[in-house]
Amino acid sequence: MNSSPNSERARLARELHDGLAQELASLGYRLDQVIGSSNLDNNDRAPLRQIRFTLSGLISQVRNEIFELRSNQSKPISEQIADQLSIILANTSINYEITGELKIKPEQQFDLLRSIREITINALRHAQCQNIRVQLNQNIVVITDDGIGGAVEKDNSYGLTGVKERLFKIGAQMELKSQSSGTSTVITF
C-alpha cells in the first residue's frame, strides 16, 4: 500500500466525492423537485430557493476541495472568492467586483474564504446595499459595501465574532468601519 501524501490526498478526494459531494447533490435534486411542485405555495417557494442556493454553494465548495486534493493546487484566491460571491448573491440585485490578487498560504485560504463569505452574507441580509467590492492586495483584503451601515459586534450575534476568531487563527486581523454610507472591512495579514 502506498503511504505517500499524494495517495492520502487521492483517498480523501474519493471519500469526499463518493460521500459528501454525492449526498449534497442528491439533496439538491430532491429540493429541486419540491421547489418545482405545483402544490407548493409561492410564499414557501422563495425560502426554499434560498436554501437551494446555499446548498449549491456548499456543493461548489466541496468540488473545489476535491479539485485541490486531486491536483495538489488551488485556484487563485480571487477565483475562489468569485465562486462564493456568485452563489451567495445569485437571484439578488447586488453587484460585486473583485480586483487584485492575494498570495497567502494554502492553510490560510479556507478561513479567509469563510470570513469573506460571512461578511458578504451580512451585507446581503442587513446592509440593503447594491454593490459589494473586494480588493485584494499584497497583505490586505478590503471588503466594502454601499449599504446603510450598522455593522457592529453584538453580544448575542456570533457572525463577526466568528470572523475575528477565524482570522486570528490564521494570523490576520480585522478592522470594521460602518457608517450610513456603507461598511468597510479591512483584513490584514
C-alpha positions, 0 to 999 in steps of 0.5 A: 500500500502506498503511504505517500501524501499524494495517495492520502490526498487521492483517498480523501478526494474519493471519500469526499466525492463518493460521500459528501459531494454525492449526498449534497447533490442528491439533496439538491435534486430532491429540493429541486423537485419540491421547489418545482411542485405545483402544490407548493405555495409561492410564499414557501417557494422563495425560502426554499430557493434560498436554501437551494442556493446555499446548498449549491454553494456548499456543493461548489465548495466541496468540488473545489476541495476535491479539485485541490486534493486531486491536483495538489493546487488551488485556484487563485484566491480571487477565483475562489472568492468569485465562486462564493460571491456568485452563489451567495448573491445569485437571484439578488440585485447586488453587484460585486467586483473583485480586483487584485490578487492575494498570495497567502498560504494554502492553510490560510485560504479556507478561513479567509474564504469563510470570513469573506463569505460571512461578511458578504452574507451580512451585507446581503441580509442587513446592509440593503446595499447594491454593490459589494467590492473586494480588493485584494492586495499584497497583505490586505483584503478590503471588503466594502459595501454601499449599504446603510451601515450598522455593522457592529459586534453584538453580544448575542450575534456570533457572525463577526465574532466568528470572523475575528476568531477565524482570522486570528487563527490564521494570523490576520486581523480585522478592522470594521468601519460602518457608517450610513454610507456603507461598511468597510472591512479591512483584513490584514495579514 
